[in-house]
Amino acid sequence: MSGAAVGCRSRGAAVDRASGNNRPLDRLNAVGGQTMKTCKALGFIDDDTLGTCLFGAATTTCGYDVSSGYYRYGNSCQGCTLNTGPFATYVLQGPMNTASVLSSMDGSMRNRCKAR
């Protein structure tokens, strides 16, 4: 079954549980020397279908707790107070006014990554 895909919510919380801040993830952009695709960076074979949830103070919370601000993990942000600019790896960025993240906390917006 080469190229099989599996559903994965790829919630920010799943990647950042060690720090306990439950921040969502953006897709990994080809900037700052980064050539790896989003799902590959998360341990899967390749991207299949990546979702998008509008996230920020001017849009929605995507169900994430934003009581301490609209921050997400990404590698590209223009105008962010925290970690503006391109990076080769995921970094915490924000606050976001109009941005996007990969998924919603309730799972209504999901992603598919290839597992084999």
DSSP file (Angstrom, degrees, kcal/mol; ACC not computed):
  #  RESIDUE AA STRUCTURE BP1 BP2  ACC     N-H-->O    O-->H-N    N-H-->O    O-->H-N    TCO  KAPPA ALPHA  PHI   PSI    X-CA   Y-CA   Z-CA
    1    1 A M    >         0   0    0      0, 0.0     3,-1.6     0, 0.0   115,-0.1   0.000 360.0 360.0 360.0  57.8    0.0    0.0    0.0
    2    2 A S  T 3   +     0   0    0      1,-0.3   113,-0.0   113,-0.0     0, 0.0  -0.354 360.0  20.1 -61.1 136.3    2.5    2.6   -1.0
    3    3 A G  T 3  S+     0   0    0    113,-0.8    -1,-0.3     1,-0.2    43,-0.0   0.595  83.0 164.2  81.7  10.9    1.4    6.1   -0.5
    4    4 A A    <   -     0   0    0     -3,-1.6   111,-1.8   110,-0.1   112,-1.3  -0.317  24.2-147.0 -61.9 144.9   -1.3    5.2    2.1
    5    5 A A  E     -A  114   0A   0    109,-0.3     2,-0.4   110,-0.2   109,-0.2  -0.878  11.0-163.5-116.6 148.1   -2.6    8.1    4.1
    6    6 A V  E     -A  113   0A   0    107,-2.6   107,-1.9    -2,-0.4     2,-0.3  -0.947  27.2-109.9-125.6 149.4   -3.8    8.3    7.6
    7    7 A G  E     +A  112   0A   0     -2,-0.4     2,-0.4   105,-0.2   105,-0.2  -0.599  38.7 175.3 -76.9 136.2   -5.8   11.0    9.3
    8    8 A C  E     -A  111   0A   0    103,-2.8   103,-1.6    -2,-0.3    -2,-0.0  -0.991  29.3-152.7-141.7 135.0   -3.9   13.0   11.8
    9    9 A R        -     0   0    0     -2,-0.4     3,-0.1   101,-0.2    98,-0.1   0.738  20.2-163.9 -78.2 -20.4   -5.2   16.0   13.7
   10   10 A S        -     0   0    0      1,-0.1    15,-0.3   101,-0.1    92,-0.2   0.829  18.1-175.3  35.7  48.0   -1.7   17.4   14.1
   11   11 A R    >>  -     0   0    0      1,-0.1     4,-1.0    13,-0.1     3,-0.7  -0.366  36.7-122.4 -66.6 147.9   -2.9   19.7   16.8
   12   12 A G  H 3> S+     0   0    0      1,-0.2     4,-1.9     2,-0.2     3,-0.4   0.858 113.8  61.6 -56.7 -35.0   -0.4   22.1   18.2
   13   13 A A  H 34 S+     0   0    0      9,-0.3    -1,-0.2     1,-0.2     4,-0.2   0.860  97.2  57.6 -61.7 -35.8   -1.1   20.6   21.6
   14   14 A A  H <4 S+     0   0    0     -3,-0.7     3,-0.4     1,-0.2    -1,-0.2   0.850 112.6  39.5 -65.6 -33.6    0.2   17.2   20.3
   15   15 A V  H  < S+     0   0    0     -4,-1.0     3,-0.3    -3,-0.4    -1,-0.2   0.772 121.9  40.9 -85.7 -27.5    3.6   18.7   19.4
   16   16 A D  S >X>S+     0   0    0     -4,-1.9     4,-1.0     7,-0.2     5,-0.8  -0.027  71.0 117.7-115.5  31.4    3.9   21.0   22.4
   17   17 A R  T 345 +     0   0    0     -3,-0.4    -1,-0.2    -4,-0.2    -3,-0.1   0.801  66.8  69.6 -68.3 -26.9    2.7   19.0   25.4
   18   18 A A  T 345S+     0   0    0     -3,-0.3    -1,-0.2     1,-0.3    -2,-0.1   0.891 108.0  35.6 -60.5 -38.6    6.0   19.0   27.1
   19   19 A S  T <45S-     0   0    0     -3,-0.5    -1,-0.3     1,-0.0    -2,-0.2   0.646 102.5-137.6 -89.6 -13.8    5.7   22.8   27.8
   20   20 A G  T  <5 +     0   0    0     -4,-1.0    -3,-0.2    -7,-0.1    -2,-0.1   0.680  67.0 120.3  72.8  18.8    2.0   22.5   28.3
   21   21 A N      < -     0   0    0     -5,-0.8    -4,-0.1     2,-0.1    -8,-0.1   0.557  60.9-145.9 -97.0  -4.8    1.0   25.6   26.4
   22   22 A N        +     0   0    0     -6,-0.5    -9,-0.3    -9,-0.2    43,-0.3   0.851  32.1 169.1  49.5  49.1   -1.2   23.9   23.8
   23   23 A R        -     0   0    0    -11,-0.4    -7,-0.2    -7,-0.1    -8,-0.2  -0.718  31.3-118.4 -91.5 142.0   -0.3   26.2   20.9
   24   24 A P        -     0   0    0      0, 0.0    49,-3.1     0, 0.0     2,-0.3  -0.264  23.8-120.6 -76.1 166.4   -1.4   25.3   17.4
   25   25 A L  B     -c   73   0B   0    -15,-0.3    77,-3.4    47,-0.2    78,-0.4  -0.829  12.5-152.6-107.4 144.5    0.9   24.6   14.4
   26   26 A D        -     0   0    0     47,-2.7    75,-0.1    -2,-0.3     2,-0.1  -0.621  42.8 -84.2 -96.7 168.1    1.1   26.4   11.1
   27   27 A R        -     0   0    0     -2,-0.2     2,-0.6     1,-0.1    48,-0.5  -0.419  48.2-105.0 -68.9 154.1    2.3   24.5    8.0
   28   28 A L        -     0   0    0     46,-0.1    10,-0.3    -2,-0.1     2,-0.2  -0.738  40.7-149.0 -83.4 117.7    6.1   24.4    7.6
   29   29 A N        -     0   0    0     -2,-0.6     2,-2.1    58,-0.1     5,-0.2  -0.568  21.7-112.0 -91.6 151.4    7.1   26.8    4.9
   30   30 A A  S    S+     0   0    0     -2,-0.2     2,-0.3     5,-0.1     5,-0.1  -0.506  78.7 112.6 -80.2  71.7   10.0   26.5    2.5
   31   31 A V    >   +     0   0    0     -2,-2.1     3,-2.1    56,-0.3    56,-0.1  -0.900  58.0  30.9-135.8 163.5   11.9   29.5    3.9
   32   32 A G  T 3  S-     0   0    0     -2,-0.3    56,-0.1     1,-0.3     3,-0.1   0.758 134.7 -54.8  60.7  25.6   15.1   30.0    5.9
   33   33 A G  T 3  S+     0   0    0      1,-0.3     2,-0.4    -3,-0.1    -1,-0.3   0.452  97.4 146.6  87.3   0.7   16.7   27.0    4.2
   34   34 A Q    <   +     0   0    0     -3,-2.1    -1,-0.3    53,-0.2    55,-0.1  -0.576  13.4 161.7 -75.1 126.4   13.8   24.6    5.2
   35   35 A T        +     0   0    0     -2,-0.4     2,-0.2    -3,-0.1    -1,-0.2   0.473  42.7 102.1-118.3  -9.8   13.2   21.9    2.5
   36   36 A M  S    S-     0   0    0     -7,-0.1     2,-0.1     1,-0.1    -2,-0.0  -0.531  70.4-124.0 -78.6 141.8   11.2   19.4    4.6
   37   37 A K     >  -     0   0    0     -2,-0.2     4,-2.1     1,-0.1     5,-0.2  -0.393  27.9-103.1 -80.6 164.6    7.5   19.3    4.2
   38   38 A T  H  > S+     0   0    0    -10,-0.3     4,-1.1     1,-0.2     3,-0.2   0.923 117.5  43.4 -56.1 -56.0    5.1   19.7    7.2
   39   39 A C  H  4>S+     0   0    0      1,-0.2     5,-2.7     2,-0.2     3,-0.5   0.874 111.5  55.1 -63.1 -37.3    4.1   16.0    7.8
   40   40 A K  H >45S+     0   0    0      1,-0.2     3,-1.5     3,-0.2    -1,-0.2   0.900 105.4  53.0 -61.2 -40.4    7.7   14.8    7.3
   41   41 A A  H 3<5S+     0   0    0     -4,-2.1    -1,-0.2     1,-0.3    -2,-0.2   0.767 107.4  53.0 -65.4 -24.2    8.8   17.2   10.1
   42   42 A L  T 3<5S-     0   0    0     -4,-1.1    -1,-0.3    -3,-0.5    -2,-0.2   0.343 130.2 -93.9 -93.4   5.8    6.1   15.7   12.3
   43   43 A G  T < 5S+     0   0    0     -3,-1.5    -3,-0.2     1,-0.3     2,-0.2   0.507  87.0 118.6 100.0   5.7    7.4   12.2   11.7
   44   44 A F  S   <S-     0   0    0     -5,-2.7    -1,-0.3    -6,-0.1    71,-0.2  -0.481  72.7-110.6 -97.2 172.7    5.3   11.0    8.8
   45   45 A I  S    S-     0   0    0     69,-2.4     2,-0.3     1,-0.2    70,-0.2   0.932  82.8 -36.4 -68.8 -47.5    6.3   10.0    5.2
   46   46 A D  E     -B  114   0A   0     68,-1.0    68,-3.0    -7,-0.1    -1,-0.2  -0.974  68.8 -75.4-166.7 169.5    4.9   13.0    3.4
   47   47 A D  E     +B  113   0A   0     -2,-0.3    66,-0.2    66,-0.2     3,-0.1  -0.492  38.8 167.7 -72.8 147.9    2.0   15.5    3.2
   48   48 A D  E    S-     0   0A   0     64,-2.0     2,-0.5    -2,-0.2    65,-0.2   0.478  70.4 -11.3-118.3 -81.3   -1.3   14.4    1.8
   49   49 A T  E     -B  112   0A   0     63,-1.1    63,-3.3     0, 0.0     2,-0.4  -0.971  65.9-160.8-127.6 116.5   -4.0   17.0    2.5
   50   50 A L        -     0   0    0     -2,-0.5    61,-0.2    61,-0.2     2,-0.1  -0.813  11.6-141.7 -99.5 135.6   -3.3   19.8    4.9
   51   51 A G        -     0   0    0     -2,-0.4     2,-0.4    51,-0.3   -24,-0.1  -0.336   5.8-147.8 -87.3 170.8   -6.1   21.8    6.5
   52   52 A T        -     0   0    0     -2,-0.1     2,-0.5    58,-0.1    50,-0.2  -0.974  11.6-176.8-142.8 127.0   -6.3   25.5    7.2
   53   53 A C  E     -E  101   0C   0     48,-2.6    48,-2.0    -2,-0.4     2,-0.2  -0.993  33.1-120.5-121.4 124.5   -8.2   27.2   10.1
   54   54 A L  E     -E  100   0C   0     -2,-0.5     2,-0.4    46,-0.2    46,-0.3  -0.475  40.0-176.2 -65.2 129.4   -8.2   31.0   10.2
   55   55 A F  E     +E   99   0C   0     44,-2.4    44,-1.9    -2,-0.2     2,-0.2  -0.993  23.7  75.8-137.1 129.4   -6.5   32.0   13.5
   56   56 A G  S >  S-     0   0    0      4,-2.5     3,-1.5    -2,-0.4    41,-0.3  -0.797  83.1 -72.8 152.4 170.0   -6.0   35.3   15.1
   57   57 A A  T 3  S+     0   0    0     39,-2.0    40,-0.2     1,-0.3    41,-0.1   0.791 129.1  46.2 -60.3 -30.5   -7.5   38.2   17.0
   58   58 A A  T 3  S+     0   0    0     39,-2.4    -1,-0.3    -3,-0.1    40,-0.1   0.468 126.5  23.9 -91.5  -2.4   -9.3   39.4   13.8
   59   59 A T  S <  S-     0   0    0     -3,-1.5     2,-0.3    38,-0.5    -4,-0.1   0.367 108.3 -45.6-124.7-103.4  -10.6   36.0   12.9
   60   60 A T        -     0   0    0     -6,-0.2    -4,-2.5     1,-0.1    -1,-0.2  -0.833  27.9-127.7-136.0 171.8  -11.1   32.9   15.2
   61   61 A T    >   -     0   0    0     -2,-0.3     3,-2.0    -6,-0.2    -6,-0.1   0.574  36.0-137.3 -92.6 -13.1   -9.5   31.0   18.0
   62   62 A C  T 3   -     0   0    0      1,-0.3    43,-3.0    -8,-0.2    44,-0.3   0.708  68.1 -65.2  57.3  20.7   -9.9   27.6   16.1
   63   63 A G  T 3  S+     0   0    0      1,-0.3    -1,-0.3    41,-0.2     2,-0.2   0.430 103.7 132.8  85.6   0.1  -11.0   26.3   19.6
   64   64 A Y    <   -     0   0    0     -3,-2.0     2,-0.7     1,-0.1    -1,-0.3  -0.533  68.1-103.3 -83.4 151.5   -7.5   26.9   21.2
   65   65 A D        +     0   0    0    -43,-0.3     3,-0.2    -2,-0.2    -1,-0.1  -0.637  43.0 171.2 -72.9 114.0   -7.1   28.6   24.5
   66   66 A V    >   +     0   0    0     -2,-0.7     3,-2.2     1,-0.1    -1,-0.1   0.067  36.3 120.7-112.7  22.4   -5.9   32.1   23.6
   67   67 A S  T 3  S+     0   0    0      1,-0.3    -1,-0.1     2,-0.0     3,-0.1   0.768  83.6  41.6 -60.4 -24.8   -6.2   33.6   27.1
   68   68 A S  T 3  S-     0   0    0      1,-0.4    -1,-0.3    -3,-0.2     2,-0.1   0.217 131.7 -73.3-105.9  14.4   -2.5   34.4   27.0
   69   69 A G    <   -     0   0    0     -3,-2.2     2,-1.4     2,-0.1    -1,-0.4  -0.351  52.9 -67.7 119.5 163.6   -2.6   35.6   23.4
   70   70 A Y        +     0   0    0     26,-0.2    26,-2.9    -2,-0.1     2,-0.3  -0.683  69.0 151.4 -90.1  83.3   -2.9   34.4   19.8
   71   71 A Y        +     0   0    0     -2,-1.4     2,-0.3    24,-0.2    23,-0.2  -0.878  16.6 174.9-115.2 147.9    0.4   32.6   19.4
   72   72 A R  E     - D   0  93B   0     21,-2.3    21,-3.2    -2,-0.3     2,-0.5  -0.942  34.9-106.7-142.8 163.3    1.2   29.6   17.2
   73   73 A Y  E     +cD  25  92B   0    -49,-3.1   -47,-2.7    -2,-0.3     2,-0.3  -0.854  59.5 129.1 -93.2 128.2    4.2   27.5   16.2
   74   74 A G  E     - D   0  91B   0     17,-2.3    17,-2.7    -2,-0.5   -46,-0.1  -0.893  56.5-127.8-158.1-175.6    5.4   28.3   12.6
   75   75 A N  E    S+     0   0B   0    -48,-0.5    12,-2.7    -2,-0.3     2,-0.3   0.292  88.2  51.4-130.1   9.5    8.5   29.2   10.7
   76   76 A S  E     + D   0  86B   0     10,-0.2     2,-0.3    15,-0.1    -1,-0.2  -0.926  55.5 148.7-149.1 122.9    7.4   32.3    8.8
   77   77 A C  E     - D   0  85B   0      8,-0.8     8,-4.5    -2,-0.3     2,-0.5  -0.928  25.8-155.8-154.8 127.3    5.7   35.5   10.2
   78   78 A Q  S    S+     0   0    0     -2,-0.3    -2,-0.0     6,-0.2     6,-0.0  -0.915  83.8   9.4-103.8 127.6    5.9   39.1    9.1
   79   79 A G  S    S+     0   0    0     -2,-0.5    -1,-0.2     1,-0.3     2,-0.2   0.517  85.0 146.9  86.4   5.9    5.2   41.7   11.8
   80   80 A C        -     0   0    0     -3,-0.2     4,-0.4     1,-0.1    -1,-0.3  -0.500  45.8-146.2 -71.5 143.2    5.1   39.3   14.8
   81   81 A T  S    S+     0   0    0     13,-0.7     2,-0.6    14,-0.2     3,-0.3   0.872  91.9  52.1 -72.6 -38.7    6.4   40.7   18.0
   82   82 A L  B    S-F   94   0D   0     12,-3.1    12,-1.3     1,-0.2    -1,-0.2  -0.899 131.3 -16.2-103.9 116.5    7.8   37.3   19.0
   83   83 A N  S    S-     0   0    0     -2,-0.6    -1,-0.2    10,-0.2     2,-0.1   0.938  77.6-173.8  59.7  56.7   10.0   35.7   16.4
   84   84 A T        +     0   0    0     -4,-0.4    -6,-0.2    -3,-0.3    -1,-0.1  -0.478  44.4  34.9 -74.1 151.5    9.2   37.7   13.2
   85   85 A G  E    S-D   77   0B   0     -8,-4.5    -8,-0.8    -2,-0.1     2,-0.2  -0.353  98.0 -39.3 101.1 179.5   10.8   36.6   10.0
   86   86 A P  E     -D   76   0B   0      0, 0.0     2,-0.3     0, 0.0   -10,-0.2  -0.589  51.7-177.4 -85.3 145.4   11.7   33.2    8.4
   87   87 A F  E     -     0   0B   0    -12,-2.7   -56,-0.3    -2,-0.2   -53,-0.2  -0.959  32.6-133.2-135.7 154.1   13.2   30.3   10.4
   88   88 A A  E    S+     0   0B   0     -2,-0.3     2,-0.3   -56,-0.1   -53,-0.1   0.679  91.9  34.7 -79.5 -18.4   14.3   26.9    9.3
   89   89 A T  E    S-     0   0B   0    -15,-0.1     2,-0.2   -14,-0.1   -15,-0.1  -0.800 101.0 -76.0-129.3 170.0   12.4   25.2   12.2
   90   90 A Y  E     +     0   0B   0     -2,-0.3     2,-0.3   -17,-0.1   -15,-0.2  -0.486  52.4 172.0 -65.6 134.0    9.2   25.7   14.1
   91   91 A V  E     -D   74   0B   0    -17,-2.7   -17,-2.3    -2,-0.2     2,-0.4  -0.962  41.6 -96.0-137.4 156.1    9.3   28.6   16.6
   92   92 A L  E     -D   73   0B   0     -2,-0.3     2,-0.3   -19,-0.2   -19,-0.2  -0.606  52.0-179.7 -72.8 127.8    6.7   30.2   18.8
   93   93 A Q  E     -D   72   0B   0    -21,-3.2   -21,-2.3    -2,-0.4     3,-0.2  -0.937  14.1 -16.4-131.8 151.4    5.4   33.3   16.9
   94   94 A G  B     -F   82   0D   0    -12,-1.3   -12,-3.1    -2,-0.3   -13,-0.7  -0.948  45.7-105.6 152.9-168.7    2.8   35.9   17.5
   95   95 A P        -     0   0    0      0, 0.0     2,-0.4     0, 0.0    -1,-0.3   0.604  60.4-151.8 -71.4 153.1    0.6   37.5   18.5
   96   96 A M        +     0   0    0    -26,-2.9   -39,-2.0    -3,-0.2   -26,-0.2  -0.735  26.4 173.5 -96.1 138.3   -1.4   36.8   15.4
   97   97 A N  S    S+     0   0    0     -2,-0.4   -39,-2.4   -41,-0.3   -38,-0.5   0.775  84.2   3.2-103.7 -54.4   -4.1   39.1   14.0
   98   98 A T  S    S+     0   0    0    -41,-0.1    -1,-0.2   -40,-0.1     2,-0.2  -0.912  94.0 119.0-135.1 108.0   -4.9   37.3   10.8
   99   99 A A  E     -E   55   0C   0    -44,-1.9   -44,-2.4    -2,-0.4     2,-0.3  -0.743  48.1-118.0-147.2-169.2   -3.1   34.0   10.3
  100  100 A S  E     -E   54   0C   0    -46,-0.3     2,-0.3    -2,-0.2   -46,-0.2  -0.977  14.2-164.2-141.9 157.6   -3.8   30.3    9.8
  101  101 A V  E     -E   53   0C   0    -48,-2.0   -48,-2.6    -2,-0.3   -75,-0.3  -0.876  33.1-110.3-133.3 167.9   -3.1   27.1   11.6
  102  102 A L  S    S+     0   0    0    -77,-3.4   -51,-0.3    -2,-0.3     2,-0.3   0.792  87.8   5.4 -72.6 -29.9   -3.3   23.4   10.5
  103  103 A S        -     0   0    0    -78,-0.4     2,-0.3   -93,-0.1     7,-0.2  -0.944  65.5-111.6-151.6 166.2   -6.2   22.3   12.5
  104  104 A S    >   -     0   0    0      5,-1.3     3,-1.3    -2,-0.3   -41,-0.2  -0.748  32.0-120.9 -99.4 154.1   -9.0   23.2   14.9
  105  105 A M  T 3  S+     0   0    0    -43,-3.0   -42,-0.2    -2,-0.3    -1,-0.1   0.825 112.1  55.1 -63.9 -32.0   -8.9   21.9   18.5
  106  106 A D  T 3  S-     0   0    0    -44,-0.3    -1,-0.3     1,-0.1   -43,-0.1   0.518 113.0-116.6 -82.4  -3.1  -12.3   20.1   18.1
  107  107 A G  S <  S+     0   0    0     -3,-1.3    -2,-0.1     2,-0.2    -1,-0.1   0.501  81.1 122.3  85.2   3.3  -11.0   18.1   15.1
  108  108 A S  S    S+     0   0    0      1,-0.2     2,-0.6     2,-0.0    -3,-0.1   0.791  76.1  49.5 -70.4 -24.8  -13.4   19.6   12.6
  109  109 A M  S    S+     0   0    0     -5,-0.1    -5,-1.3   -47,-0.1     2,-0.2  -0.966  83.6 169.0-112.7 116.3  -10.4   20.8   10.5
  110  110 A R        -     0   0    0     -2,-0.6     2,-0.3    -7,-0.2  -101,-0.2  -0.690  25.4-136.6-124.7 173.3   -8.0   17.9   10.1
  111  111 A N  E     -A    8   0A   0   -103,-1.6  -103,-2.8    -2,-0.2     2,-0.5  -0.907   8.8-142.1-128.0 155.3   -4.9   17.0    8.1
  112  112 A R  E     -AB   7  49A   0    -63,-3.3   -64,-2.0    -2,-0.3   -63,-1.1  -0.986  17.7-175.8-122.0 128.1   -3.9   13.9    6.3
  113  113 A C  E     -AB   6  47A   0   -107,-1.9  -107,-2.6    -2,-0.5     2,-0.4  -0.929  30.3-113.0-119.0 144.3   -0.3   12.7    6.3
  114  114 A K  E     -AB   5  46A   0    -68,-3.0   -69,-2.4    -2,-0.4   -68,-1.0  -0.621  27.7-177.2 -77.9 131.3    1.1    9.7    4.4
  115  115 A A              0   0    0   -111,-1.8  -110,-0.2    -2,-0.4    -1,-0.1   0.616 360.0 360.0-104.8 -17.4    2.2    7.0    6.7
  116  116 A R              0   0    0   -112,-1.3  -113,-0.8  -115,-0.1  -111,-0.1   0.307 360.0 360.0-157.5 360.0    3.7    4.6    4.1
